[in-house]
Amino acid sequence: MNATNSLFPKRKAEPTIKLQRRPSVTDDLDADEILDLLDDEYVQSILLQTRSDAMSAKELSEECGISLSTVYRRTERLIEYGFLAERRIAQPDGNHYSVYEAQLDELTVRLTDEGFEIAVSKKPTGHLADRFTDIWEGL
């Protein structure tokens, strides 16, 4: 998207945000980074396509009309921010591939005296049995 059609106008201040996300991601990310990420038309398309069903990179490439390398770059950033989950699917021949599913359910931006506060609500991803196993192993 060009600057005139940008979903989020550029801001001069560099506020910090508080995020409710994976423990491996710090809570001191710049609001501009998240808003810039979500302003990307490819990121939006990937999140929309994976909202209800997990999809492989090849499927995303075909559905979104973007190259595989672009899909991989965008999915990597979305995973880093905790907005997308990656699951490995094993094939009977021993090979495997990844499928991606949106974890982002709701994003709330609130203006405070200190700047912008962004709260991220994630939805559960993957199969129920896999989520139960993960919880059990974490105990």
N, C-alpha and C positions, 0 to 999 in steps of 0.2 A: 504494500500500500504506500502511496506517496504521502508526503507531509500534509497536503491539503485534504486528503481523504482519510487521514489517520483517525482511528477509533478513539485514541487517547491523545489529547493535546500535550505538547512538550511543556515541561515545567522547569523553572530555574532552580528551585530549592531541591536539595537532595535529602529528603526525609528518610528516616529509617522505619522499618515495619516490624511487627510482631507476627510470626507465622505459627500456625498449628500444623506441623508436618512431621515427616520422618525425623528421628533423632539425629540422623547423619547429616542433615542439612541445618546450617546455622540459622538463628533467628534474626541476624543482623543484616539481612539483605536489603538492598536499596529498592525502594518502591518503583523507581524508574526501570530497573532491570526486569521486574515482573511484568509491569505494564507494557514495556517494549516487547517482551516475549509474547504476551497475549495479543499484541497488536499485529503480529506476523500472520499474514493470510494463510500460510501453510500450516502453522501451529493451530490456528482456528479450525482449519479443515480436518486435521488429524484428530483433534479433540472431539469434533462433531461426529466423525466417522466411527470413533471408538467408544462413544458414550454408552451404547447399549450392547455392543458385541466386540469381542477381541478380534483383532485383525493382524495379519502378517504384514511385513514391510512391502512385499510384492502386492498384496491386496490394497494396501494404502496408496501405493504408487499408482495403481490403476484407477482406484476410486477418486483420488484427489487430483489426478492428472499431473503428478510431479515425479521427478526422477528418484530412483532408489537412493542415491547418495544424499539427496535433500531429505528424504524420509528419515534416513539413519541419523543425519545431523540434528534434525528437529526432535526426533524421539529421544535422542541422547539428552538434549537440554530439558525436555519435559520430564524425563525420569529424574534428572538431577534436581529439579525443583519439586519433585513429588507429585506432579500433575498427571503422570502416566505410569502405569505398572507394566512390567515386562515378565512374561512367563515363557519358559522353555518347554517345547512340545517334542517328546521323543518319538521317532519313527521306528517301525519294526526293523528296518535295515540298519539301525544303530545311529543314524544321523539325527539331527535335531534342528529345530528352527524356533524363532521367537514370535510370540504374538503380543500385541500391545492393547491395553485397555485403559481408558480414561479413569483416573482416580479423582479428578477434580469434580466436585459436585456443586459447590457454591463458593464464590469469592466475594467477600464484602470489603469495600473500601470505606474507611471512616476518617474524616478530618478531625484531628485533635490539635491541642495547643503545641505539641511537639512535632507535628507533621501528619503524615498519612499512616494509618494503622490498617493492615490488611489481614483479615481472618480467612483462612482457607478451610473449607469443610470437604473432607474426602469421603468417597463412598467405598464400600468394600468391593474388592475385585477378586476374580478367580472363583474357583469352585468352592462350595461350602466345606466339603471334606478337606480340601487343601488348607483353607483358612483355619479349620479346627486343628489340623495337624500342626500348623505353625504356632498356634496358641499353646497347644499341649507341649510342644518341644521347647517353648519359651519359658515354661514353668520351672 
